[in-house]
Each structure stands twice: as structure tokens, then as C-alpha cells.
Amino acid sequence: MTAIYGTRGSSGVLLITTKRGRTGKPVIRYSAYAGPEYFAHTLKPMDGAAYVEKNIIYNQQRGVTPPQPVYDSVLNIAEVANFRAGHQVDWIKEVTRAGASIQSHNLNVSGGNNDVRYYINGEYTKDNGILKGYQYRRVSLRSNLDVNLTPWLTIGSTLFYANNDYDGGHVNLTLAGQMSPYGQEYNANGTYDIYPMYTQLLYTNPLLGLYEPVTNRSNNLTGTGYLELKPAIIKGLKYRLNASYSDLPGRYDYYTGRNMGDLIGHAYAQNTETQNWILENILNYTRDFSQHHIDLTALYSAQHNSFFVTSLAANTFINDQLGFNNINAGQVQSAGNMDALNNNAEPSQYALLSQMGRLNYSYAGKYLLTLTARRDGYSGFGALTSKYGTFPSVAVAWNIAKEDFMKNVSFVNALKLRASYGTTGNSAITPYQTITTLGVTQYVYNGTTATGTVVSNQLAGTQLGSLGNAGLKWESTTGTNIGIDFGLFNRIDGTVEGYLTKTSDLLLSRNLPIVSGYSSILDNIGKLQNTGMDISIHSVNIRTKDFSWETNLVYSFFHNKITQLYGNNQSDTGNSWFLGKSLGAIYTYKLLGVWQAGQNPAGSQPGAQPGDLKFADLDHVGSITAADRTIVGYTVPKWTGGIINTFTYKDFSLRIFISTTQGAMKNNPILNPADQAGAINLPASVGYWTAANQSNTRSSLAYTNPLAYAYPSKDGYTRIRDVTLNYHVPARIVNSWGLGALSCHLSGRNLHTFTKWTGWDPETNYNGGTSVNYDNYPQVASYVFGVNVSLK
């Protein structure tokens, strides 16, 4: 066995390959990488001086004159000691893990001969996230085996196992940005202070989650196999049977105790089981005669998926040493509430059946035709409609470059015109959304706790019910696509593609009046039209003996509009759906600026004070009402793009990848502290209105946002995704060292983002609430040094 050796630095990558040259001998490869992670962008909160000034101005804007000393009114009791001592807490630093890094090790062995081929792979990944408590460990194993038993029979199998471990509670980045820099991080005994800004009890210590014992693990065991027959009696005929089975058990347990401010203790334990099997029968026939080529394919497949969850919740523990491992020690026990995980998962199962037939035909490599018909059935659809849908399509192409009249057009290397027309289906619902279910809640009756069912899912502590729709059916999209593929001057090649699609029976969840008892229902609400274009171009800009410069460019723009709604062609303002407009409309008030001292709001916003947001009175009735709402933007971007430039000089290469998304908006809760401005810290970059600065974009701290304006903001961005410098050691040097190949590279990812968005990252959603926020994990930048080695 050839030895495998090498070292790995704390921020490097190592890839070592050893090969056996003779047929049947194994090829062994080992790769590893590791690198540090940093915030790609930090949303810094105000420092101590700015925080105190903000609180003073908040009181002044409310008409409260602070007594002396100032901190008696603008600081909470727990903040005074640090204020007097001049000690500030950098909460962002406190929730950040020093030495955040990721590492991965991969070992695979492959080999075989013409009749038997095998592949075995093992991988270990460990990610210590940039926020404390966010960590991830994954161990996976994979094996592939392909065996030619006879010239007409081949069998094979793949086994895959992965163990995912997310154990541990974690910090809360949202709360870290809201904490006072003078807040008390620790108690006198060294434990975390539950309320750093006491007497303020709404905002807890962002580090408390580290006290929470959490078990969060899952496994994935998947086995697949295939059998392929090529009967010699019919040349070109092939039958393949694919079978797959997956078992995915999962576990999620947690406990909150006294050290987190939970005075009675709450435990939760959940186990999930997911099984899935797929069976595919594929028959294929290929034949060439003269200049004709045909390829016929028939498919019949079946799939079944089942999901089951068991959970138990308990509270009122005599001490915190019991926890979820002794959940029966809780004095009050009940079936667990899935909503505690912010996940409305329910036990379910569903089945899919599919049949497909396809014909590919070409003549002389110039004229191509594809005909496809597919029929799918989904058990999740309602009893009042068909569970099956049929989806045909046709595609044609003309390879113009192969025509005789193109032989003398030397600058054209490739030219193909193609068009397609067809229908696709989308199930878009989970099982049982066609069935009405009731919520479950507990109540006290005659001094005894009883369990009852309720229609509403709004009550705290209830398990969610849902309003079903037995008429749900397939959402279908019929589209036309026209494209051209080209190559010019042996330097430029690319694709230009335009499309028009029309979606019928659009599946969306629409809001319902609260008086119904349910908040929403899934429905086939109408029709949607989509238009767009995709452009992809590759060019060799410069090519000399020692230097080259190549560019890959992609550009896409997309637009949709609702063409029918509910059959009555009436817009639904409650769901922000409008005929002739795009999905994702942001329907709100039009912001004109901020009311300034001396301006008279009586004609449009009676009662508005200097520093309040100024909105457009679109219906000119002299006040701002719901009728003044309008579409101010869309959550769907107008266009996206990316560019990769690759420069090579002798044995060096430099790759720069930049991507962009433009034209979209989304609500930004960071800009909406409302009446909490006097209780929490704010981002230093946000700012606020004062009589001195007279900001025309930010409100005063006393503004309470009575219209619930959500501060929609442009979230377009351009990001330097990746910059990689690579060096290939010359072959003469590598050979003298007895190696097969040697290269090294230095990479930086997410190096900088150009954006006007205010927040941690324009790509991710931000939840301004005080609960644990899984969506606010920040974008990270990483720097990696790597070495790739192949051994002879």
C-alpha cells in the first residue's frame, strides 16, 4: 500500500492523492481543508456615549426632562454600576466565538477492472460557527459497487450513511445588538445575569442559550440498487430497474431552567422517523439507420414517503438536574407542541406514481425533435378532484452550423436554434392540507385539567389546526422557450434564451379573516404569467503563449404578473395580490419623508408631530387611512447576474467571481424600534431624527409607528463571492521530487458586499423579535490556503 502523508495548518487545505498505475489497482485520495471564518459585515450597535445620548433625546422627545444625575432616568438600575465605572460590554464580541473555523477530511478509495468497479468514501466535517453555540459535526460513509455479471447483465448498489450533530444551545445575535453597553453580563457568582438591563425584563441576556442543554441529531441511512439488462436478441434495447430506500431518524430535546429565567423548568423531547422508498422501471431503445437516429424511453415509477413524530413536554421540575432525560419528573406533562420548534410538522404519508414516454429523433445531426408525455399522480390532492395530471411537451432544434451553406463561414464555430413548448406540474402541498383539522388545547374544568379541540390556532399552548380544501389539484405551467446557442471566432460561445410561461390553478396560501377561526387556507387561486431571458457568455479575451484572460458572464431577468384571481378578477389587498401585478408585491404606505418643525400636517396627517414619518395622502381626504396604501416595490429581483474572470500567467492563475442581485425590496425591522427605542440599543449606522439634524429618512425616537409601517428597503447587492490564486508547480520540479502533481492556492470568499441595505446581510431574512432567531446567522467571510498533491 502506498503511504499517505501530509500536514495541515490551522488555515489550510491539503489534498494528497496516491495512484496505482496498473489496471485493477486502487486509487487512494485524501483531502482536507480548514480555515478561519469572520463576519462578512458587522452591524455595530451604539457605544456607551451614543447610547446614553440616545436615551436622553428619547426622554426629551417624549417631553420628559431628566433629573440630575442624568443616568437616574436614562439608565436602568443594573446599568448604573458599569456607567459609573466607565466599563462597557461589547456584546457582539461576547457572542462571537474566537477562532471560528471549519475543517473537513475526506478519504476515498476507488478501483476495479472492466467487470467490477468499486468506490469507498469517508468524510468528517466539523464547523465551529462564528457565533457561540453554533456548531456542526458530520460523519458520512459511502460505497458504490458496479458488477458486470454477464455481457448483458449489470448490477450495482450504493450505500450511504450520515450522522449530523447540532448539539448545544447557542447565543442570540438579535439580543446582542439590543443590549445596553452598560448592561451587566455576569452575576457576582460568575453566572450570566438573566436581565442585564434590569429593571427591564423584556430583554434577556443573549448568552443564556449557552446554558440550554440541547440534543439535536439526525441520521440518514440510504441504500440504492440497480439492475440493467441489455438483451443481445434486440440490439439497442436496455431495461433498468432502480430501487432506493431511506431511513432518517431524528431527535430534538431541550430543557430551560432557573439559570435561564425559567422558574419552574420546561422540558421537551421529540423523536421523528422518516422513511422513503422509490422504484423506477426504465425501458430504453436506441437505433441508428442511415442518417436517422431515434431514442425511445419509457418510465414507470412509484414513490412512498412517511413521516411520524412523537413528542412529550413537561414542566414544574423540583430542580434543573432532571431535565429532558428525566422528563417524567415534571409535575405537569402533555403531548409536545410542535409549535415550540416553530415547525408545524405533523405525522404524514404520501405516494407518487409517474409514467413517462419520450422520443428523441435527429436527422444528420442537423434537425432534432423531442416528444415527451408525462402523467403524475399525487395522493395528497383532494377528494373532489383528480389526483392525476398529464403534462406533454415538444422540443425542436436546428443545428445550423452543420448545414452546407455554413461551411465557408469560418468565424462561426457553432450555431443552433431551438424551441420548446410544454406543460409541467407542481404539487406544492404537503399531505393532509386538503383535510380540515382541529387544534388541541388544555383547560381547567371543575378543578381538573381537561383536553379539548378548538378551531382557532391563535391560542397560546394549542397544537395547530388547519382549514382543509378538498378541491386542491395540480398547479400546471405551460411555457414556450426559444433559444440560440452559438460559438464565434473560436473565442466566444454562449446561449441566449427567452421564455414565456403561463401558470394555471396557482397554489398559494391566502389569509382568512380571524372570525373564521383559521388564519389561512391553501387554494388554487388563479393564473400567473412569467416572462424572462437568460444569457450566458464565455469569451477568451486574450490568449498568448504565457498569458490568457477568460470571462464567463451570466445575466437573467424575470417578470411575472397575476392574470386571473379567484375567477372574479378582483385583487386581494389582504394578501397583497393584484391583477396585472407581480407576486411578492409590498403593499403599504408611500413614505414621503419626515415631518419637520414648522411644517403643518393638518391637511394630510392631523396630529403628526415633528419627527413622525410623513406619508402620501393618495386619496386626498385629509388623513392617512388604509385606502392610501399602494405598491411600493416587489420582493422578486428585476435581474440577477454574475461574472467570473480567470487570468493565467505561466503556472499561475487568478479567478475572481462577482455576483449581483438588483431591483428587489423587503421589509427591514431593524429600522423599526417603535416605542422600544428607550429600552434597547440601536445600530450605530441607523440614526434617528432630532430637531438639530432634521433627518428626512429616519423618525424621532418617540415615534410609535401607529400605521405599523414595515420600512421596506432596497436589498440589492453586489458581492465578491470568491477570489482564488492558484499556482501549479512545474512538472519538471514535481517529477524530480517523485510526485505526480503539486499545486497550491489561496482563496477568499464573501470578501465584500456593496449594498445600501442596512442590516447584517441583504441575502438573509432578519427577525427583529427577541426570541431565538435561526434566520439571523450572519454571512461569514473565510480565507483558505490549500495544497493539492498527487503521488505517483
N, C-alpha and C positions, 0 to 999 in steps of 0.2 A: 504494500500500500504506500503510495506517495505521501510524504508528510505534508501536513498543513500547518503553517506557522504564520505569525504576524503579531503586531501590537496595535492597539487602538488608543489614541489620545482622547482627552475629555471632550474634544470638539471636532472629531474627525470621522472619516469613513474609511473602511478598509475592505477591499474585495480581493480575495485570493482564489485563484482557480488552478486546479491541477487536472491535467488531461492524460488519458492513456491513448496512445496512438493507434493501437491495433484494434481491429473490429471485435466487438464484444466486450471490450474492456470498459470499466466505468469512467465517467467524467464526474469529478468531485469539485464543487464550488462552495466557497464560504464567503459570505459578505456580512459586513457590519457597518453601522453608521451611528454616530452620536453627535449631538450639537446642542448648544445653548439656545434658549428662547428668551425673547424680550417683548415688551409691549410694542406693537407697531405704532401705536399712538396712545398717549396718556391724556385723559381728561382730568386735569388737575383742579381740585377744589380750592376755594379761597384759603389764604393763610390766616393766621390769627388776627392780624391788624384789619384785614379786609372783612373778616367775619364779624368782628366787633362793630366796625363801621356800618356794615350792612344791618346789624340788629338795631343800632341807634337810629338809622334812617328809617327802618321799618316802624319803629315806635313813633318817630316824628310824623311819618306819612299817615299814621293812624290817629294823629292828634294827641299822642301821649308824650309828655315831657319827662324824660328820665331824671330821677333824683341823683344826688351825689352820694357815694361814688357811682359812676355810670354802670359798673358791672352789676350793681344790685338789681337793676331792672332788665338789662340786656343779656345777662348770663344766668344759667340755671345753677342751683346750689353746687352740683358736682363739678362745675367748670371753674369755680372761683379759685380753688387752690392752685391749679395749673396756671391760671391767668396771673395770679399774684407772683408766682414763681417764675413767670416768663417761659414756662415749659409748654411746648406744642407737640401734638401727636400727628405724625404723618400716617394717616390711616391707610392710604393707598400702599405705602411701603409695608405697613404692618400685615396687610392681607396678601402681599406678594411673596412668593417663595424665592429665596435666594438660591441661585444655582439651578433654576428651572431648566430641564433638559429632556431630551428624548433619545433613546437608544434602541437599536434593533439588531438582532443577529439572525442570520439565515444560512442554513446548511442544506444542500441538496446533492443527491447522487442520482445519476441517470446513466443508462447504458442499454445493452442488449444487442441483438442481431436482427437479421431480416425477419425472423419469425417471432421473437419475443423482445419486447421493449418495456422498460420499467423506469419509474421516476419516483423518488422519495424525497420529501422536503420537510424540514422542521424550521419553525420560526419562533423567536421570542422577542417581544416588544415591551418596553417599559417607558411610560411617559409621565414624568413628574411635572404637572402643569404649572403655569406661571402663577396661578392662584393657589394658596394653601388649601390642602384637602382634595384638590382635583388631581387624581392620579389614575392611571390606567395600566393594567398589565394584561398581556395577551400571549397565550401559548397555543400554537397550532401545528398540526401534523397533516400531511397529505401524501397519498401514494397513488400512483397510476400504474396500471398494468394492461398491456395490449398483447394479445397472442394470436398468431395465425395458426389455427389448428389444421386447416387444410387450405388449398388454393382458393376454395370457395366459402370458407367459414372463418370469421374472425370474431373473437370475443374480447371484452375489456371491462375494467372496473376502475372506479375512483373512490377512495375512502378519504373523508375529511373530518377532522376534529379540531375544534377551537374552544378554548376556555377564556372567557372575558371576566375581568375582575375590576370593578369600580368601587371597591370597599372604601368606607370612610366618609365622615361628614366634611363639609367644606365651608369656606368663608362666603360672605355675601358682598359682592363688589358694589352693588347699588347702595347698600347701607354705608359702606366705607366712604363713598363720595358725599354722604349726607351728614356724617358725624362732625361735631364741633372739633376744631383742632385743639380745644382746651378740655375735651372730654376725658373722663377717667377710664383708661384702658383696663387697669387691674385693681382688684381689691387689695387690702392690706396683707392678706394671706397669700397673694400671688395668683389667685384665680381671676378669670375675666369678670369685670364688672358688668352685670347684666344690662344696666341702664347708664351708659357713660355720660348722658346729659340729664341725669336725674335733677329735677323732678319731672322731666319729660319722659313719659312712659311709653310713647308710641314707637320710638326708635330704639332698637336693642343693639347690643354690641355686634358688629359684623363678624367677629371671630367666634361667636358662640357655637356656630355649626361644627367647629372642630371638636366640641365635646360630645357631639351626637354619634353614638355608635351606629353605623350603617353597614349592612351587608347587601351588596348589590352585585350579583353574579349571574352569568348565563353560560350555557354550553351549547355547542352546535355539533351534532353528530350527523353526518350526511353520507350516504352510500349510494353510488350510481353504478349501473352496469349497462352494457350494450351487447347486442348480438347482430352481426352483419353477414348477410348471405349474398353471394354472387354466383347464382347457378350458371354453370357453363352451357347449359342447354339453350339459354336465351341470352345472347350477348348484349351487354349494356343494361341488364336488369339488376337491380340491387334492392334488397329489403333490409331495413334496420329497425331493431327494437330497442328503445331506450327506456330504462326504468330507474326511478330515483325515490329514495325515502329519506326524510329528515326528521330528527327529533331535537327539539330545542327547549329544554327545561330552563327555568329561570327562578331566581329568588330575590326578594327585596324585603328587608327587615330594618326597622329603626326604632329608637327609643328617645324620647325627650324627657329630661329630668329637672331636678331643682337647680342645677348649675346653669340651666338654660332659661330659668324663669318659670318653668312648669311646676307648680307647687304640688301636684298630685301624681305626676308622671303619666305619660301616654306611650303605649307600645303598639306596634303594628307589624304583622308578619304576613307575607304573601308568597305563594308559590304559583308559578304558571307552567303550563305544559302546552307545547305546540307541536303537532305532527302534520306532516305534509307528504303526500306521495303523488308522483306523476308517472304516467305510462304513455309512451308515444310509439305509434306504428307509422313508419315512413317507407313508402314504395317509390322507387325512382327508376326511370328508364331513359337512357341516353342513346342516340343513334345519329350517325353522320352518313349521308349519301349524296354523292356529287358535291355540290356547294351548299347543301342544306344541312342544318344542324337542328335537332329537336331534343328537348329535355323535359320529360314529364315527371311531376312529383305529386303524390297523394299522401295526405296525412290524416290520421285519426288519433286524437289524444284525449286523455281523461286526467283530471286533477282533483284531489280532495285535500282540504285543509281543515284542521280542527284546532280550537284554542279553548283551554279550560283554566280557570283561575280559582284558587281557594285562598281566603284571607280571613284574618282574625284581628280584631282590635280590642284593646283593654286599657283601662285607666284606673287611677287610685291605687298606687303601689305604696307599700309601707316604707320602702327605701328604693334607691336608684341602683342597687346592686343586682336586682332581679332582672329587669329589662325584658327584651323580647324573647330571650331564651327561657324565661320563666313566665310566659305571658298569662298562664293560668293563675298566677299570683295576683293579678289585678282584680279588684273587687267588682268592677263593672266591665262586663265583656259583651261583645257583639260581633256580628259579622262585619268584616272590614269594609270600609268605604273606599272604593276605588278613586273617588274624587280627591282623597287625601294625597294621591300621587299626581293630581292634575291630569288624570288619564281615565277617560270614560270607557275603559275596556270591559267587555262582557264575554262570558263563555259563548262560543260560537263555532259553527262549522259551515262549510260551503263546498260546492262541487262545480267544476267546469268541464264541459265537453266541447271538443272542437273538431271540425272536419275542414280540410283544405285541399283544393286541387289547383295545380299551377302548370302552365305550358310556357316554355321558353323556346322561341324559334328564331333562327338567324339564317340569312342567305348571303353567302360570300363574305361574311363578316361585315357587310355594309348595312343591312336592313335587319332590325331586331324587333321582336314582338314578344310581350309577356302578357298572358291572360291568367288571372287569379280569381278564384271564388272561395270564400271562407264562410263557415257557419259556426257560430259560437253560442253555447247555452250556459247561463249562469243561474244557479239555484237561488241566489239572493234576491231576484226580482219578484215583484208582487204577484198575487194570485189572480188579479184582474187583468193581466196582460200576458203576452207570450214571453217566456224566458229565453227565447232564441232570437238571434239576429243574423241576417245574411249580408255579407259585405264583399261585393265584387270589385275588381279593378282591372284596368288595361294600361299598358305602357308600350310606347313605340320609340325607336331611336334610329337615326340615320347617321352612319359613320361617314361623313362627307370626305374626310381625308383619304379614304380608300378608293374614291371614285377616280376614273381615268383622267378626268379633266383637272384633277388636283396634282397630278404627277409633276408638272412643271412649276408649281407654286412652291418654291423651295423654302420660303420663310415660314410656311405653315407645317408644323410637325404633327399636330393632332387637331381634329375638328369634328365634334359630334353634337348633333341636335337631338334633343329628346323631349318627350311629353308624356304625361300620365294623367289618368282620370280614374278615381275610385272612391270607395267608401270604407271607412274604418269605424269600429265600435268601441265604446268606452263604458264599462260597467259602473265605475266611480262611486260605488256604495259598498258599505260593509254589510255582513249578514244581519238580518232581522230589522233593518231600517224600514222595511215595509210593514212591520208589526208594531202596534201601539203597546207600550209597556208602562207600568206604573212605578213610581218611586217608592222607597221603603223608608219609614221613619219610626222612631220610638217616642212614646209619650206616656205620661203617668195618668192612670185611670183608677180611681178609688184606692190610691196609695200604692198601686202596683204598676211596674213598668210593663207596657204592652207594645207590641209592634203592629203598625198599620200601614196601609198603602195610601199614597197621595198622588194626585195628578201633577202637582207643581214640582219642579226640580229646583225651585228657588229657596227652599227651606234649608237652613244650616243643618248639617248632620244627616241629610237624607241621601239615599242612594238614587242615582239619577234615573228618571223615567224618560220616555221619548214618545213622540207622536208619530205613528207609522203612516205609510202611504202605500196601499196595496196596488196602486196603479203605476208604480215606478217601472220604467223599462229602459232599454238600451239608449244611450246617447250616441248618435251617429253623425259622422263628419264626412261630407263629400267634397272632394277637392280636385282642383286642376293644377298641375305643376308643369312648367316649361323651363327647360334649362339648356345651357350650351357649355360644353367642355372644350377647351382649346389649348394649343401649345404653339408658341411663336418663337422663331429665331433660335431655337434650342436654348432659350434663356428664360422665357416666360410661359407659364402654364397656369390654368385656373379654371374656375367654374362660376358661372352666373346663373342664378336660379330664382324664378319668381313663382309665386303661388297664390291661389285664391281658394279658400275653403269656406264651406257653409255647414254649420253645426245645427242639427235639429234635435228637439227634445232635450235641451240643455239641462244637465243635472246640477242644481245648486241648492244650498240650504238657505231658506228665506226666513226672516224674523217674523214672529207672530205677536199679536197683542198679548200683554201679560194676562188679561182677563181670560184667555183661553186656558191658562194653566201650564202652557208649554212655551218655551222661548223661541223654538224654531221647528221647521219641518223641511225635509228634503223633497224636492219636486222637480218634474220635467217642466221647466218654466217657459221655454220659448226657443228662439233661434239666434244664432250668432254668426257673423261673417268675419273672416280673417283674411287679411292681405299682407304680403310681405315679400322681401327679397333677401337672399343670401349670396354674398360674393366672397370668393376665396381665390387668392392670387399668390403664386410663388414666382420669384424672379431671382435670376443670377445677375446681380448688378455689375460686378467686376469679377473677372477671372483671369489671373496671370499665373505664372509658374509658382510663385511663392505666396500670393495673396488672393483671397476671394472674399466677396461680400454677397450674402444671400438674404432675401427678405420673404417672410410669409405674412400675408395680410388677410384678415377675415373681417367682414362687416355684415351686419344684419339689421334690418329694420322691420318693424312689425306693427300692425294696427288691427284692432278688432272693433266691432260695433254690434250692438244688440239690434236685431231687425224685427223681432217679434217677442212679445211678453204676455204670458198668461192667456193668449188668444184674444184678449180685448184691446191689445195695443195701447195700454196705459202704463206710463212709467211708474216705478215703485220707489218713491223717495225714501221710504223707511229702510230699504236695503241698498240704497244708492245705485239702483239700476234704472237706466234711462234709454228709451228708444233712440236709436241713431248714435248713441254714445258708447264708449268703450267700457268693458268691465273694469273694476278697480277704480271707479270714479271717487274722488274725495269731494263730498258734498257738504259744504259748510259755509260760513260767512266769509265775505270778501274783506280782508284786512286792508285798511287804508293807511294805518299808522297809529300814532298815539296822540291823545288829546293833550294839548299844551296849555299852559297858563295864558289866559286872555282869550282863548277860543270859546265860542258859545255852542254847546252841544244841544241846545234846546230844540233845534229844528230836526234832529235825526236821532240823538241819543239823550233824551231828557234824563237828568240826574247824573250823567257821566262827570267824573272828576279828572283834573289834570293827572296824567299818568295812566289813565284807563285806555284800553285798546279802542281804536276807532274803526268802526265797520261801515260798509256801504249800505245805505238805505235804498235798496234796489227797487222797492215798490213805492217809494216816495210817500209813505203815510206818516212820516214824522217820528218813527220809532223803529227799533230793530226787533223783528219778530222772526219766527221760523220761515215766513214767506220770503225773507231776504237771503236765504241760503242759495248757493249756486255751486256749480262745479268749478273748483279752483285748480284741479290737476288730476293726475292719474298715478296709480301705483305701478303701472306697467311702463317700463322704459320705452322711449321712442326708438332708440337704436343702441346696439352694443358693437364692440369691435375689439380687435387685438392685433398686435404686431410683434413679430419675432425677427430680430436682426442677428445674423450669425456672421462673425468675422473670423477668418483663419489666416494665420501667417506662419508658414512653415509648420512647425509642430504645435503651435498654439492655436486655440480657438476661444472666442468670446461670444456668448449667447445672451441676448437681452430680450426679455419678454415683458411687454406692457399691455394691459387690458383696460377697457373703459366701458362704462355704462352711463347713459345720459338720457335726460328727459323725464325722469320719474320723480315722484314725490311720496312722502309718507309722513304720518303724524309723529311729532317729536315731543314726548312727555318730559324730556329734560328741560324744556323751555317753559314748563307749566308747574311751578311750585305752588301757585294759587296762595291760599292762606297759610301754607306751611313755611313760607319764607322766613317767618320769625322763629321757626323751630328747628330748621335744618341748615346745613351749609349748602352752598351752591357752587357750580363750576365757575372757576375764575374767569373763563372766557365768555360766559353768558351775559353778564352785566344786567343792569336794571335802570329804570328811568328815575331821574331826580330833577328837581327844579333847576339845578345848575347845568346838568349835561343835556337835558331835554331830548333824550333819545327818541327817535321816531320808529324804532323797531322793537324795543323792549318796554314792557309795562312797569309801573311802580311796584314796589314790594307789597303794598297794601291792596293791590288789585286782586279780587277774589274770583275772577273769571265766571261771572254768572251765566254766560251763554255756553259754558263747557267747550270753549274753543280748544281744539286739539293741536294747534300750532303746526299745520302741515308745512313741510320744508322740502326743498330740493335735496335729493340724496344722490345725485350724480357724482361720479368719481372717476379718476384715472389712477391706476395703481401700477407701480413697478413690481411685477409679480416675482421675477426671477432674474438674477444676473449670475452667470456661471463662467468662470475662466478655467479652461482645461489645457493640460499640457501632456502630449504623448511623447514619452522618451523614445528617441530614435532606435530603430530596430538593431542597428549595429551595436549600440551600447547594451540593449536588452539581451541580445544574443551572447555578448561577452560575459554577462552576469548569469547566464544559464536560465534565463526566463523566457516565457513566451511573449509577454507584452507587459507594459508598465505605463500607467498614466496617473495623473493626479489632478484634482480640481478644487476650486474654492467657489462656494455658492452662497448667495444671499437671497432670501425670499421675503416677500412683502416689505421691501426696503422703505418705500414711501408711498403715501396716498395723497393725491391732490384732490381736495374736495372743499365745498362750502358747508358741508353738513357739520352740525355741532353735536358731538357725541363720540362714543368710543369707536364706532365703525359704521360707515354708511351701508355696508352689506348686511349686517345683522340687525335683528329686531331688539328693541330695548324696552324693558318693562320698568316703569318708574315706581312700582309698588315696593313695599317693604318686606315682602315675603322672599323666600329663596328664589333667585332668578336664574334659571338654567339658560335663558336666551341671552344673557348679558356677559358671557365669557368673551373676553376681549380678543381681537385679532392679534396674532403674535408674529414677530419677525424672527427668523432663525438664520444662523450663519454656520456653514458646514464646510469642513475641509475633508477631502476624500482622496483615497489612494486605491487604484484598481490594479491587481496583479494577476497574471496568468502564468502558471508554471507549466513547463514542458512535460 
